[in-house]
């Protein structure tokens, strides 16, 4: 059976992906693989406050709990997926990444990812 480390490695190995980070909803790092320039603990700590506002928007608009958020920045994407009640998956990617393919894979494998966390 695959492990969290296998999951993180498989995502990080995709072309255009700079980081794959599994973190708790409190922002504490569970596991990660990143390029040397990315400080996984520092980045993970910033995810919960960003998602709190997105979660509240979904609930107040009656769209439900947040499943996936895509943030486009000047030099790349930050994708955050809710994988369980306790864990999130953050993927940082270059602007050249095949975003549609990556999002499809994350959504298609959500249940498998959740089973690992």
PANU-255385 format. One line per 2 residues: for each residue x, y, z of N, C-alpha, C. Coordinates in Angstrom, 3 decimals. Each point is the difference from the previous one (the first is absolute). Example, Ala and Ser with C-alpha at 12.3 -4.5 7.8 and 13.67 -1.06 7.14 Angstrom:
13.190/-5.690/7.800/-0.890/1.190/0.000/0.900/1.200/0.000; -0.350/1.050/-0.720/0.820/1.190/0.060/-0.770/1.090/0.730
//
This chain:
0.843/-1.177/0.000/-0.843/1.177/0.000/0.894/1.248/0.000; -0.334/0.985/-0.824/0.808/1.218/-0.037/-0.076/0.762/1.328
1.008/0.809/0.235/0.075/0.814/1.208/-0.176/1.478/-0.356; -0.071/0.838/1.026/-0.059/1.444/-0.239/1.242/0.435/-0.766
1.148/-0.552/0.335/1.259/0.343/-0.683/-0.100/-0.329/-1.485; -0.609/-1.137/-0.347/-0.187/-0.378/-1.403/-0.896/1.007/-0.718
-1.064/0.409/0.674/-0.927/0.980/-0.569/0.715/1.312/-0.275; 0.710/0.491/0.990/0.705/1.272/-0.124/1.035/-0.085/-1.125
0.704/-1.108/-0.066/1.010/-0.178/-1.053/-0.639/-0.048/-1.385; -1.119/-0.691/-0.130/-0.669/-0.107/-1.300/-0.476/1.364/-0.490
-0.524/0.802/0.894/-0.460/1.343/-0.387/1.192/0.885/-0.316; 1.005/-0.019/0.852/1.182/0.853/-0.184/0.740/-0.342/-1.295
-0.059/-1.251/-0.431/0.700/-0.432/-1.206/-0.672/0.465/-1.291; -1.218/0.519/0.105/-0.690/0.490/-1.203/0.726/1.218/-0.554
0.035/0.094/-1.306/0.643/1.131/-0.647/-0.685/1.305/0.408; 0.787/0.959/0.431/-0.524/1.308/0.374/-0.356/0.143/1.465
0.065/-1.070/0.771/-0.339/0.059/1.423/1.261/0.281/0.819; -0.074/1.031/0.818/1.124/0.392/0.856/-0.089/-0.599/1.396
-1.221/-0.243/0.465/-0.159/-0.494/1.365/-1.312/-0.754/0.147; 0.055/-1.037/0.798/-1.188/-0.729/0.439/0.108/-0.078/1.509
-0.995/0.568/0.680/0.058/0.114/1.458/-1.301/-0.512/0.591; 0.091/-0.937/0.910/-1.162/-0.460/0.761/0.113/0.666/1.366
-1.090/0.664/0.407/0.021/0.722/1.260/-1.308/-0.184/0.742; 0.060/0.204/1.290/-1.216/-0.017/0.802/-0.754/1.290/-0.199
-1.258/-0.002/0.355/-0.807/1.218/-0.137/0.473/1.114/0.938; 0.881/-0.354/0.923/0.598/0.999/0.894/1.263/0.607/-0.600
0.408/-0.459/-1.190/1.180/0.539/-0.662/1.281/-0.739/0.303; -0.077/-1.052/0.810/1.203/-0.759/0.324/0.305/-0.995/-1.105
1.255/-0.085/-0.361/0.476/-0.851/-1.073/-0.113/-1.474/0.371; -0.534/-0.804/-0.919/-0.056/-1.444/0.177/1.088/-0.655/-0.839
0.085/0.380/-1.275/1.034/-0.523/-0.895/0.111/0.933/-1.192; 1.164/-0.007/-0.641/0.172/0.860/-1.165/1.209/-0.411/-0.815
-0.038/0.372/-1.262/1.156/-0.041/-0.888/-0.054/1.291/-0.791; 1.080/0.769/0.047/0.012/1.300/-0.657/1.330/0.235/-0.695
0.005/0.975/-0.883/1.270/0.481/-0.528/0.700/0.719/1.150; 1.326/0.130/-0.071/0.731/0.609/1.122/-0.460/1.409/0.380
-0.519/0.772/-0.926/-0.386/1.387/0.290/-1.284/0.119/0.819; -0.747/-1.088/0.153/-1.282/0.042/0.716/0.173/-0.525/1.415
-0.367/0.796/0.982/0.012/-0.404/1.400/-1.390/-0.550/0.330; -0.129/-1.303/0.022/-1.304/-0.656/0.149/-0.702/0.396/1.298
0.725/0.073/1.095/-0.634/0.361/1.272/-0.533/1.427/-0.027; 0.759/0.898/-0.571/-0.415/1.400/-0.084/-1.246/0.142/-0.879
0.012/-0.652/-1.148/-1.142/0.071/-0.918/-1.232/-0.647/0.635; 0.174/-1.158/0.627/-1.130/-0.707/0.616/-0.685/0.858/1.060
0.774/0.760/0.735/-0.563/0.836/1.066/-0.928/1.083/-0.543; 0.164/0.375/-1.260/-0.822/1.057/-0.588/-1.281/-0.508/-0.660
-0.160/-1.278/-0.134/-1.171/-0.550/-0.701/-1.302/0.145/0.790; -0.078/-0.356/1.272/-1.287/0.058/0.709/-0.701/1.353/-0.007
0.698/1.119/0.231/-0.734/1.276/-0.024/-0.597/0.317/-1.380; 0.693/-0.376/-1.056/-0.508/0.236/-1.353/-1.252/-0.839/-0.232
0.036/-1.234/0.429/-1.134/-0.890/-0.240/-1.198/0.320/0.872; 0.229/0.597/1.132/-1.108/0.350/0.883/-0.992/0.921/-0.707
0.505/1.004/-0.672/-0.883/0.918/-0.725/-0.718/-0.713/-1.146; 0.698/-0.857/-0.714/-0.623/-0.743/-1.103/-1.069/-0.954/0.521
0.270/-0.619/1.128/-0.971/-0.905/0.623/-1.262/0.757/0.407; 0.189/1.155/0.602/-1.145/0.814/0.428/-0.820/0.475/-1.200
0.652/0.327/-1.093/-0.709/0.393/-1.217/-0.872/-1.146/-0.504; 0.537/-1.195/-0.032/-0.765/-1.164/-0.454/-1.198/-0.288/0.876
0.174/0.134/1.293/-1.095/-0.264/0.917/-1.073/1.083/-0.067; 0.427/1.264/-0.067/-0.989/1.082/-0.043/-0.739/0.057/-1.328
0.599/-0.512/-1.059/-0.657/-0.017/-1.309/-0.752/-1.311/-0.248; -0.024/-0.860/1.012/-0.692/-1.291/-0.067/0.620/-0.951/-1.026
1.289/0.177/-0.273/0.707/-0.910/-0.892/0.718/-1.101/0.772; -0.008/0.083/1.301/0.563/-1.062/0.827/1.465/0.193/0.333
0.559/-1.057/0.526/1.388/0.021/0.460/0.962/0.087/-1.181; 1.126/0.616/0.236/1.027/0.159/-1.016/0.619/-1.354/-0.341
0.106/-0.298/-1.272/0.629/-1.230/-0.469/1.369/0.270/-0.625; 0.074/1.098/-0.791/1.217/0.300/-0.732/0.078/1.493/-0.258
1.165/0.571/0.185/0.217/1.423/-0.285/1.214/0.136/-0.893; -0.113/0.839/-1.009/1.111/0.274/-0.905/0.291/1.494/0.068
1.214/0.321/0.368/0.425/1.395/0.077/1.066/0.225/-1.063; -0.224/0.972/-0.846/0.989/0.325/-1.025/0.793/1.208/0.468
1.307/-0.188/0.062/0.909/1.067/0.394/0.825/0.423/-1.209; 0.757/1.025/0.165/0.810/0.538/-1.089/0.930/-1.051/-0.616
0.575/-0.864/0.838/0.959/-0.979/-0.498/-0.414/-1.445/0.269; -1.300/-0.251/0.047/-0.423/-1.383/0.144/-1.331/-0.154/0.702
-0.340/-1.245/0.267/-1.279/-0.360/0.597/0.207/-0.624/1.373; -0.972/0.227/0.872/-0.101/-0.712/1.269/-1.355/-0.703/-0.029
0.020/-1.297/0.117/-1.221/-0.803/-0.021/-0.125/-0.669/1.354; -1.143/0.184/0.637/-0.231/-0.613/1.303/-1.231/-0.883/-0.104
0.171/-1.261/0.355/-1.108/-0.951/-0.024/-0.268/-0.502/1.410; -1.266/-0.050/0.340/-0.409/-0.589/1.259/0.004/-1.513/-0.202
0.835/-0.718/0.755/0.085/-1.449/-0.185/-0.639/-0.797/1.127; -0.214/0.628/1.135/-0.712/-0.656/1.096/-0.447/1.081/0.975
-0.678/-0.415/1.050/-0.445/0.962/1.011/1.182/0.646/0.711; 1.158/-0.651/-0.043/1.164/0.480/0.735/1.159/0.465/-0.862
-0.048/-0.254/-1.319/1.179/0.254/-0.821/-0.325/0.695/-1.316; 1.014/0.724/-0.481/-0.067/0.716/-1.275/1.206/-0.386/-0.838
-0.140/0.138/-1.291/1.107/-0.206/-0.927/0.244/1.312/-0.722; 1.223/0.496/0.071/0.406/1.213/-0.701/0.953/-0.392/-1.112
-0.280/0.485/-1.200/0.884/-0.221/-1.144/0.390/1.368/-0.541; 1.291/0.243/-0.096/0.508/1.226/-0.597/0.559/-0.347/-1.374
-0.393/0.776/-1.014/0.385/-0.338/-1.369/0.399/1.228/-0.800; 0.851/-0.233/-0.993/0.404/1.037/-0.951/-1.200/0.428/-0.839
0.037/1.187/-0.578/-1.101/0.433/-0.860/-0.135/-0.842/-1.263; 1.040/-0.758/-0.343/-0.033/-0.827/-1.207/-0.581/-1.391/0.240
-0.366/-0.319/1.232/-0.531/-1.331/0.312/-1.290/-0.243/-0.789; -0.243/-1.244/-0.334/-1.274/-0.355/-0.627/-1.032/-0.022/1.125
-0.577/1.161/0.254/-0.889/0.178/1.150/-1.239/-0.877/-0.100; -0.600/-0.078/-1.167/-1.212/-0.813/-0.164/0.282/-1.459/0.343
1.096/-0.529/-0.476/0.365/-1.392/0.277/0.261/-0.208/1.486; 0.720/0.923/0.612/0.301/-0.110/1.426/-1.267/0.037/0.844
-0.897/0.930/-0.294/-1.264/0.088/0.742/-0.839/-1.257/-0.192; -0.028/-0.503/-1.207/-0.749/-1.230/-0.275/0.547/-1.154/0.845
1.312/-0.140/0.029/0.617/-1.088/0.770/-0.273/0.146/1.496; 0.067/1.213/0.507/-0.267/0.212/1.421/-1.450/-0.343/0.342
-0.927/0.429/-0.837/-1.417/-0.292/0.252/-0.296/-1.481/-0.167; 0.556/-0.621/-1.032/-0.249/-1.414/-0.268/0.539/-0.889/1.118
1.105/0.404/0.591/0.648/-0.828/1.023/-0.264/0.468/1.421; -0.987/0.874/0.178/-0.285/0.549/1.336/-0.241/-1.098/1.041
-0.773/-1.000/-0.324/-0.291/-1.076/0.958/1.261/-0.790/0.345; 0.837/-0.263/-1.003/1.253/-0.735/0.254/0.931/0.822/0.875
0.060/1.296/-0.258/0.841/0.889/0.797/-0.512/0.028/1.444; -1.298/0.121/0.163/-0.596/0.057/1.345/0.294/-1.269/0.798
0.045/-1.133/-0.685/0.266/-1.260/0.692/1.422/-0.054/0.569; 0.893/0.771/-0.576/1.390/-0.002/0.453/0.252/0.923/1.182
-0.896/0.962/0.181/0.241/1.019/1.016/-0.663/-0.354/1.315
//
